[in-house]
Amino acid sequence: MRSQVVVTASLVINAVFFVANLAVAIPSGSRAVLSQAVFSVTDLLGAVLLIWGFRASQRPASPRHPFGYGKERFFWAFIASFVSFTVAGLIVLVAGLERVLNPTPVSEPVYGVLVVGLSLAASVAGIVVTLRELRRARQTVGTLLESAHLGVKTVFYQDVVSVGAGAVAFVGIGLVALDGIDVADGISACIVGALLIIVGFVVSAESRELLIGRSIPEPLAREILGFVERDPRIRRVRSLQSMMLGPDDALVALQVNFVDGLTTDHIEREIDMLGAGLRAEFPQIRHIVIEPES
């Protein structure tokens, strides 16, 4: 899946609608529109951080980092989700509470309805881009959510939450425009802020798992075991340990029991052949340690 396409699309969309929402939010005083502007700018910053993480992860391995820099993408995805959801949520929630406690008229609410509606449509367009890239890679939303592609998942969550937040803001500013219920503007901003904070904690918790060191998915581990145990010179796999080092980079350590009668040279050749076979069959397994059982 082309992660860069999804992140870049998010960058462009959020840049355009940050300017549009801010241009309406400042003169109108609408907190609902301001919530969309804040979410857009934090999404924009989040997309920049994700691109930075991708570039940082491409550095070659070094003696200090022998397994490379793949986890840079996990770290910057964590920072991006924290900024995009938690920080944005707190700002929007505080602004909404201030408007609920001190409701004031919103000037030209029709412009607010228009720009929030366009932002909502842009969020739907962002989801369409992600779904198109998933189809191109022959993947589904389910496989994306189960994968270690935190950057793409963060953008996907941003777009999904942006649709929900945009709908709430649209209703809020719509009530102001149609019925003059000024307090609805602040209430909608509070709901958007709370939604962002909740999603921020959920996404950050997933990032934490990968930063600490999550194993490869169970289906993949079973496929690797089956591949190894089909080798006629291997009696049994005693243990399989693994760790995700990046979205498409994993470490696998195997302890195997070879059949009797093999010399040391035979075992060494078998280990080399097995490692090469695993890398060819499972490209995401870039680091393999095979230890013969003593």
N, C-alpha and C positions, 0 to 999 in steps of 0.2 A: 504494500500500500504506500502511495506517495504522500508521506506525512507532510512534506514541505508544501504541497499544493493546498492541503486543508488549512494549515497554519497561515500561509500567505493570504488565502482568501479571507480568513478571519481578520487579518491585519488590515486589509484594504477596506472591508465592509465597516469595521469598527472606526477606522479613521474618518470615513465619510460621515457616519451618523453621529459621531461625537460632536463634530462641528455643527451639524444640523440641529441636534438636540440642545446644545449649549446656546446656539443663536436664538432659540425660542425660549429656553428656560430662564435666561437672565432678564429679558424685558418683561416676560409674563409673570415671573415669580412662582411658577408652578413647580411644586416639589415632585410631582409625578414625572414631569418631563425631565427635571433635574436628575431623578433616579436613573433614567435611561442614559443621560449624558455621563454620569459617574460610572455606570456599568460599562459603557462603551469605551471610556478612556482606560479603565482598569483592564478590560479585555484587550485593548490595544497594547498596553504595557505587558500583559501576560503573553501575547503573541510574540512580542519582541524577545521576552525572556526564553520562550520555547525555541525560537530560532537560534538564539545564543547558545542554549543548551545543546541543540543539534550540532552546531559547529564545534563546540568544545568537546563533544563526544567523539569527533572524528580524529582527534590527535592520536598518533601511533603510541603503542605501548612503550614504556620506559622502565629502567631498572627500579625506579621508585613505584611505578604503577604497572607491574608486569601483565596484568589482565586488561590493560587499556583504560579508557575513560568513559565507557558506556554509561556508568551510573550518573554522569553529569546530566543526562537527560531526565533521570528520576528526580535529581535535586532541583533542577530548574523548573520542572513541571510542578513540584511541590510549592516552590516560591510563586510560580504563576497562579496556581490555584488559590493560594493564600491571599495574594493581592487581588485577584479577580473576584473572589467571592467574599472572603471574610472582611478584608479592609473596605471594599466597596459596600458591603452590607452594613457595616457599622456607620459609615458616612451617611448612607441613605436613610437608615433607621433614625439616626439623630436628627437629620433634616426633617423627616416626616413627623417625628414627635413634636418638634418645635412648631410645625404648622398646625398640628392637631390641637396643641395647647393655645396657640395664638392664630386662629384662622383669619386669613385676610383674602380679599377678592383676588382672583386670578384674571389678569387682563388678556384679552384676545385668546380665550381657551380653544377656539376653533383651530388656530395654528398648532396648538399643542396636540389636539386630536390628530391632525394631519401628520405631524412629524413622528408621533408615537406609532401611528398606524404604519408608516413607511419603515420604521425601525423593526416593527413586528414582522413585516414582509421580508426584510433583509435577514432576520434571524432564521426564518423558514428557508431562505435561499442558502444560508450557511449549512443548514442540515442537509439540504439537497446535494450540496457539493460533497459533504462527507459520505452520504449514501452512494453517490456516484463512484467515488473512489473505492468504497467497499465492494461495489459490484465489479469494478474493474479488477480488483485483487481477488475476486471470487470469495469474499468474506461476507459475514452477516453482522448485524448490530450485536448479536450475542457473542460472537467470537471477538469482536472489538472490545466489549466490556470485560471479557475474561482475559484479554491479552495484557502485555506489559507496556503497550504503547500509550503511556500516560499523557504525552503531549497531545495526541489526536483525541484521546478520551476527554482531556480537559477542555479542548475546543468544542467537542461534541456536547459536553455538559453545559458549557457556556451558552451554546446556541439553544439547547433545550430549555435551560432556565430562562434565557432571554425571551423565548416565546411566552413562557408562563408569566414572567415579570412584565413583559410588554402588554400582555392581555390585561393584567391587573391595572397597570398604569393607564391603559386605554379606557377601561371602564371608569377609573377615577376621574380622569380629565374629561371624559364624556359626560359624567354626571354634573360636573361643574358647568360645562358648555350648555347642556340641555335644561337643567333644573336649578342651576346656581348654588349647588350644595358644595360650598368651598371646603368644608372639612373633609370631603371625600378625597380631595387632592392629597392631604396629609396622610389619611388612613391608607390609601393605596401605596404611598411611599414607604410607610411602616411595614406593610405586608411584603413588599419587594425586598426591603432590607432584611427582614427576618428570614425570608426564603433563601437569600444569598448566603447568609451566615450558616444556616443549616447545611446547605449543599457544600459550602467550604469545608466544614468539619468532616463530611463524608469523604470528599475527594482527598483531603489531607491525610485521613486515616489510611486510605489505599496507598498513597505515596509512601507513608511510613513503612508499610510492609516491605515494599521493594527496596527502600533505602537500607533497612536492617538486613535484608538478604532472604528473599522468598525463593522457594524451590520452583523448578519448572512445573508446568501443569501436569496433573496426573495422567491424562490421556497420552501426552508426549512421553512421559516416563515409562508407561506400559509399552509403547511402541519401541522404545530403545531397548527395554528388557527383552522383548520378543525378537528383535533383530540380533541381539548379542547371543541369546540362547539358541538361535538356529544354527550358530556356528558349530560344526561337528567336533571341533577340538576343545569346546568349552562344555564342561559338565554342568556348571551351575553358576549363576550370579549371586554372590553372597550379599552384596549391598550396593545400592545406588544412591549417591548423594549429589545434590545439584544446587545451583544458585543462579538466579537471573542477574547478569552483569549489564544488561541493556535490553531494550525492546527486542532486538534481534541477535542477542549475544548471551550465551549461557555457558556455565562451567559444569561439567559432569565428571564425577569421580566414581569409578567402578572397582569393586573387589571381586575377582572372578576365580573360579576353581577350574583349572585346566584338567583335561584327561590325563591319566597316568602314562608314563613312558616318554614324555617330551623332554628334550634336553633344554638347557638354558638358552642356547641359540635359537631353537625352535620356538620357545616361548617369547623371546624378544621379537622374532619375525612376526609371530602371531599377533602380538600387541600392536606392532606397527601397522599390520594389515587391518586389524580391527579398528584402530583409530582412523585410518584413511577411509574405511567403509562407512563409519559413523558420520564423518564429516561430509561425505558425498550424499548420504541418505538424509541427513538432518543438518542443513547448512547453518541453522541457528546455533548449533552446538560447536562453538569455535575453540573451546578449551576442554581437552579430554585427558583425564588421568586414569590409567588402567593399572591396577596393582594385582599381581597374581597372589592367590591365597597361599600362605606358607604352610 
